[in-house]
């Protein structure tokens, strides 16, 4: 059973930085594409960043140049470094992966990021 546990959220001022972590278990982590999604109050969940097993990355246009996704396969962990944070980045951030074999989605419980002065 895949388990994803996010950490690192909190309250930060505009222009500040946070690093989110997602620890995975129950999965061959190195073979998985990993994603970060976010959901702001009253809005739909959106894909923020993706990193493939080979290390290729993709980003939501509004976070390009500010956010960086990375992975440490030895620690079964994916990270999201968030710099130059804006109030509109306020959301619950979720870690996600999908099995290429079964198509099953796995989600973490999320970590809240609040950007406010």
Buried (B, 14 or more C-beta within 10 A) or exposed (E): EBEBBBBBBEEBEEEBEBEBBBBBEEBEBEEBBBBBBBBBEEEEBEEBBBBEBEEEEBBBEEBEEBBBBBBEBEEBBBBBBBBEBEEEBBBBBBBBBBEEEEEEEBBBEBBEBBBEE
